[in-house]
Amino acid sequence: MSRPNRGACPNKECKDHGIQGRENVVPHGFFKSKIGKRRRYRCTSCSKTFSSNTGTPYHRIQHSRDAFDHVVQLSVEGVNRSAIARVCGRSWDTVARWIERACRSAANFNDKHTRDFELTELQADEIRTFVQSKKRVRWIFTAMEVSSRLWTSTVVGRRSYRNTRDLISDTTRRARDPESPLITTDGFVFYSRVVREIYGGACVYGQVVKTWRKNGVSTVDRVRVIGSRRQFANALATSEDSEKLNTSFIERQNLTIRQGSAYLCRRSLCHAKSEETLAEHLELQRCYQNFIRPHRSLKFGKITRTPAMQAGLATKALTFREIFFLAMVELLFDFKSRTSDLSNVGNRLRMAA
C-alpha cells in the first residue's frame, strides 16, 4: 500500500496511462513535507513526476494521512462538520473539503467492489428525511442482504416507482445470479409492481404491513404476494435469521444509518442542503459499514466479521487508508463490467422458475 502508483502512470495524456506491467514508472527520489519525506516517481514515457498520494484523497492536503482519516472516521460516527472542526482544530472549509473527497473515493470503491455477492434473503425499506427545508421531503431507499448483513444499494429521492425500481434493479445487477430469493418489504404500493417486473415468479415475496394508531403500531399483517404457502415455509425454514416474515433487520440498519449520519439526526440543525450531498455521504457510510466496521451479529468465536467478509467480498476488515488507495488504483485501469443486463437476469430467473 505504500507504493500504490508504482504500476501505472496517472497522467491521462500519457500513451501508457493506466497500463500496468510496462515498468515505465520508476523511483525518482524524495520530496520533503511537513511530516517527513515522501517517495516520488517518474514516468519514462511522458517524463511526468508524481507522488504516492497523486490521485488519492490525500493529494496536497498539507496534513498527515492520519489527520485526514480521523476526520472521515468522525463523520461516519454521527459527528457534524462544525463539531469535527472544533475537535480537530481545523477550519470548517477544510473539514468539508476532506469529507467530500472521501465521499467520492468511497462511492467509486462501492461501485467496484459491492458486486458478485450471494442473494438469498433481501429486505428493503425507506427512511424519511428532508433537504434544505422541511417542505422538501426526500426518502432514502435502502436494501440489505440479510444473511451477510450487506448494505447492497441506496437511492435518494422521492418515494416513487422510478426510485423503487432503481433500488431493486441495482441490487439484482450486483448480485450473483439469484435463485428464488426471499424478498420482504413494507406495504409501499410500488414494491410489488417492481418485484413482479424484475423477478416474475422466480422469487418468494411478502410484505409486512403495519397499522399505526396513536403514534404506535396497533396491528402487523404479513401478506403473501408471490409464492405459495409451501414456498414461504421452505424459504423461512432455510433462512439463517428469520423464523417468520419480517423487516426487522433492515429497520435496525436504518437506525444505524440515522445514528451514523449527522444529516439524519432528528431535531438537528445539521440537515443536508442538497440531495447530492446526502447521497454522497451515504456512500461513504455504506463503505464504512460494509468493509470497515465489524458487525456485532457476525461474531464467530473470537473473530467479528464485517458484512463484506461474510459476503465473500473481502478477506479482512479494511481501513480508510486501504480503501482510498485501492479506489485510486482502480481508476487508472479499464475494468470489464461485471454487471449483466437486467433483462437477461430477469429471463434467467423466470427460466429457473
C-alpha positions in Angstrom: 0.0 0.0 0.0 3.0 2.4 0.4 3.5 2.5 -3.4 0.1 2.4 -5.0 1.0 4.4 -8.1 4.1 2.3 -9.0 2.3 0.2 -11.6 0.9 2.8 -14.0 1.2 6.4 -14.9 -1.7 8.6 -13.7 -1.2 11.2 -16.5 -4.2 11.0 -18.8 -2.2 12.4 -21.7 0.5 9.7 -21.4 0.4 6.9 -24.0 0.9 4.4 -21.2 -1.8 5.9 -18.9 -3.4 3.1 -16.9 -1.3 0.3 -18.4 0.3 -1.9 -15.9 3.3 -4.1 -16.4 5.3 -1.7 -18.8 7.7 -0.8 -16.0 7.6 2.8 -17.2 7.2 4.1 -13.7 10.5 4.3 -11.7 11.5 5.9 -8.4 12.5 9.5 -8.7 13.9 10.5 -5.3 12.1 12.1 -2.4 10.5 15.4 -1.5 10.1 17.0 1.9 6.8 17.6 3.5 5.7 18.9 6.9 5.5 15.3 8.2 8.7 14.0 6.6 10.0 12.5 3.4 7.7 11.2 0.6 8.7 9.0 -2.3 8.4 10.5 -5.8 8.0 8.6 -9.1 8.6 9.4 -12.7 7.1 8.0 -15.9 9.7 7.4 -18.5 7.1 7.6 -21.3 5.9 11.2 -20.6 8.6 12.4 -18.1 5.9 13.4 -15.6 6.6 13.1 -11.9 4.1 12.3 -9.2 4.0 11.2 -5.6 2.4 8.2 -3.9 -0.6 10.4 -3.0 -1.4 11.5 -6.5 -4.9 10.6 -7.5 -5.9 9.8 -3.9 -8.0 12.0 -1.5 -4.7 12.7 0.4 -3.2 14.7 -2.6 -2.0 18.1 -1.4 -3.9 18.1 1.9 -0.8 19.6 3.7 -1.6 17.4 6.7 -0.9 13.9 7.7 -3.0 11.0 6.4 -3.9 10.1 9.9 -5.5 13.5 10.4 -7.5 13.0 7.2 -8.6 9.6 8.3 -9.6 10.8 11.7 -11.9 13.5 10.2 -13.5 10.9 8.0 -14.0 8.5 10.8 -15.8 11.1 12.9 -18.1 12.0 10.0 -19.4 8.4 9.8 -19.9 8.2 13.5 -22.6 10.9 13.6 -20.4 13.9 14.3 -21.4 17.0 12.3 -18.8 19.1 10.4 -18.8 22.0 12.8 -18.1 19.7 15.8 -15.4 17.9 13.8 -13.7 21.3 13.0 -13.8 22.2 16.7 -12.5 18.9 18.0 -9.7 18.5 15.4 -8.7 22.2 15.3 -9.3 22.6 11.5 -11.3 25.1 9.7 -14.9 24.2 8.6 -14.0 24.5 4.9 -11.1 22.2 5.3 -13.2 19.5 7.0 -15.9 19.9 4.4 -13.4 19.6 1.5 -11.8 16.5 3.0 -15.2 14.8 3.6 -16.2 15.5 0.0 -13.0 13.9 -1.3 -13.6 10.9 0.9 -17.2 10.5 -0.3 -16.2 10.5 -4.0 -13.5 7.9 -3.4 -15.8 5.7 -1.3 -18.5 5.9 -4.0 -16.0 4.6 -6.6 -14.9 1.8 -4.2 -18.5 0.8 -3.6 -19.3 0.6 -7.3 -16.3 -1.6 -8.0 -16.5 -4.0 -5.0 -20.1 -4.3 -3.9 -20.7 -7.0 -6.6 -21.0 -10.7 -7.1 -22.5 -11.5 -3.7 -25.0 -14.3 -3.0 -28.5 -13.0 -2.7 -30.7 -15.4 -0.6 -32.8 -13.1 1.5 -33.4 -9.4 0.7 -35.1 -6.7 2.8 -35.9 -3.2 1.6 -37.2 -0.1 3.4 -37.2 3.7 3.3 -36.1 6.5 5.6 -37.9 9.8 5.6 -35.9 13.0 5.8 -35.7 16.4 4.1 -33.1 18.5 2.4 -32.7 22.3 2.6 -36.1 22.8 4.3 -38.9 20.6 5.8 -41.0 21.3 2.8 -38.6 19.3 0.6 -39.3 15.8 1.9 -37.0 13.1 0.5 -36.8 9.4 1.0 -33.7 7.1 1.4 -34.4 3.7 -0.2 -32.1 1.0 1.3 -31.7 -2.7 0.6 -30.0 -5.3 2.7 -28.9 -8.9 2.2 -29.9 -10.5 5.5 -27.6 -13.5 5.8 -24.4 -11.3 5.4 -25.9 -8.0 6.6 -24.5 -6.4 3.5 -25.9 -3.0 2.6 -26.4 -3.6 -1.1 -27.8 -0.4 -2.6 -29.1 3.1 -1.8 -31.3 5.5 -3.7 -32.2 9.1 -2.6 -35.2 10.9 -3.9 -38.9 11.0 -4.0 -41.0 8.0 -2.9 -41.8 7.0 -6.5 -42.0 4.0 -8.8 -38.7 5.0 -10.5 -36.7 5.1 -7.4 -38.2 1.9 -6.1 -37.2 0.2 -9.4 -33.7 1.7 -9.3 -33.2 0.2 -5.8 -34.3 -3.4 -6.6 -32.7 -3.4 -10.1 -29.4 -2.2 -8.8 -29.3 -4.9 -6.1 -30.2 -7.5 -8.7 -27.5 -6.4 -11.1 -24.8 -6.5 -8.4 -25.8 -9.9 -7.0 -24.5 -13.3 -8.3 -27.4 -14.9 -10.3 -30.0 -15.2 -7.6 -32.1 -18.3 -7.4 -35.6 -17.7 -5.9 -34.6 -15.3 -3.2 -36.8 -14.4 -0.3 -37.8 -10.7 -0.5 -39.5 -8.8 2.2 -40.6 -5.1 2.2 -43.2 -2.9 3.8 -46.6 -2.2 2.2 -45.5 0.6 -0.1 -47.5 0.2 -3.3 -44.7 0.1 -5.9 -42.7 -2.7 -4.4 -45.0 -5.5 -5.6 -45.1 -4.0 -9.1 -41.3 -3.7 -9.3 -40.6 -7.2 -7.9 -43.1 -8.7 -10.4 -41.5 -6.9 -13.3 -37.9 -7.9 -12.4 -38.3 -11.4 -11.0 -41.7 -12.5 -12.3 -42.5 -15.7 -10.3 -38.8 -16.6 -9.7 -38.8 -15.4 -6.1 -40.7 -15.6 -2.8 -42.0 -12.2 -1.9 -44.1 -11.0 1.0 -45.0 -7.7 2.7 -45.1 -6.7 6.3 -48.0 -4.2 6.6 -48.1 -2.2 9.9 -51.1 -0.3 11.0 -50.3 2.8 13.1 -52.6 4.2 15.8 -51.8 6.9 18.3 -48.1 7.0 17.5 -47.8 3.2 17.9 -48.1 0.1 15.9 -51.5 -1.5 16.6 -51.5 -4.4 14.1 -49.0 -6.2 11.9 -50.2 -8.1 8.9 -47.9 -10.5 6.8 -49.1 -10.7 3.2 -48.0 -13.3 0.7 -47.6 -11.6 -2.7 -45.5 -14.0 -4.8 -45.2 -17.7 -3.8 -47.3 -20.4 -2.3 -47.5 -21.3 1.4 -45.2 -24.2 0.9 -42.6 -22.0 -0.8 -42.8 -19.5 2.1 -42.4 -22.3 4.6 -39.4 -23.7 2.8 -37.8 -20.2 2.5 -38.2 -19.4 6.1 -37.0 -22.8 7.2 -33.8 -22.4 5.3 -33.3 -18.8 6.5 -30.5 -18.4 9.0 -32.1 -15.5 10.8 -35.9 -15.4 10.1 -38.5 -17.6 11.7 -41.3 -15.5 10.3 -41.7 -12.9 7.7 -40.3 -9.6 9.0 -38.3 -6.4 8.1 -36.6 -6.1 11.5 -33.0 -6.4 10.0 -33.4 -3.5 7.5 -35.2 -1.4 10.1 -32.3 -1.9 12.6 -29.9 -1.0 9.8 -31.9 2.2 9.1 -31.4 3.1 12.8 -27.7 2.6 12.4 -27.7 4.8 9.4 -29.5 7.6 11.3 -27.0 7.3 14.1 -24.1 7.4 11.8 -25.1 10.5 9.7 -25.4 13.9 11.3 -27.7 14.8 8.4 -30.3 12.3 9.5 -30.4 13.0 13.3 -33.8 14.1 14.4 -34.3 17.7 15.7 -31.0 18.8 14.4 -29.7 21.8 12.5 -27.3 19.7 10.5 -29.6 18.7 7.7 -28.3 18.3 4.1 -28.6 21.2 1.8 -29.0 19.0 -1.4 -29.8 15.5 -2.4 -26.3 15.1 -3.9 -24.6 15.9 -0.6 -26.8 13.5 1.2 -26.3 10.7 -1.4 -22.5 11.2 -1.4 -22.3 10.9 2.4 -24.5 7.8 2.4 -22.0 6.2 0.0 -19.2 6.9 2.5 -21.3 5.5 5.3 -22.1 2.4 3.2 -18.5 1.8 2.5 -17.7 2.1 6.2 -20.4 -0.2 7.4 -19.8 -2.9 4.7 -16.0 -3.0 4.6 -14.5 -1.4 7.8 -16.9 -1.7 10.8 -17.3 -5.2 12.2 -20.9 -6.2 12.7 -21.7 -7.5 16.2 -24.1 -10.1 14.9 -21.4 -11.6 12.7 -19.2 -12.8 15.6 -17.8 -16.3 15.3 -15.6 -17.2 18.2 -13.0 -14.5 18.7 -13.5 -13.1 15.2 -16.1 -10.5 14.4 -16.6 -10.1 10.6 -17.6 -7.2 8.5 -20.6 -7.7 6.1 -18.2 -7.7 3.2 -16.2 -10.5 4.8 -19.4 -12.5 5.4 -20.5 -12.0 1.8 -17.1 -13.1 0.5 -16.1 -9.6 -0.9 -13.2 -9.1 1.5 -10.8 -11.3 3.5 -10.3 -8.9 6.3 -11.7 -5.7 7.8 -10.2 -2.8 5.7 -9.2 0.7 6.7 -9.9 4.0 5.1 -6.3 4.2 4.1 -6.6 0.9 2.1 -9.9 1.9 0.6 -8.7 5.3 -0.6 -5.6 3.9 -2.3 -7.5 1.0 -3.8 -10.2 3.3 -5.2 -7.4 5.4 -6.8 -5.6 2.4 -8.3 -8.8 1.1 -9.9 -9.4 4.5 -11.6 -6.2 4.0 -13.6 -7.2 0.8 -15.3 -10.0 -0.2 -17.6 -12.1 -2.9 -15.9 -14.6 -5.1 -17.8 -18.1 -4.6 -16.4 -19.2 -7.5 -14.3 -22.8 -6.3 -14.4 -25.2 -8.1 -16.6 -28.2 -6.6 -18.4 -31.3 -6.5 -16.1 -33.5 -8.1 -18.8 -31.1 -11.1 -19.1 -31.1 -11.5 -15.4 -34.9 -11.5 -15.3 -35.1 -14.0 -18.2 -32.7 -16.4 -16.4 -34.8 -16.1 -13.2 -38.0 -16.8 -15.0 -36.5 -19.8 -16.7 -35.3 -21.2 -13.4 -38.8 -20.8 -12.0 
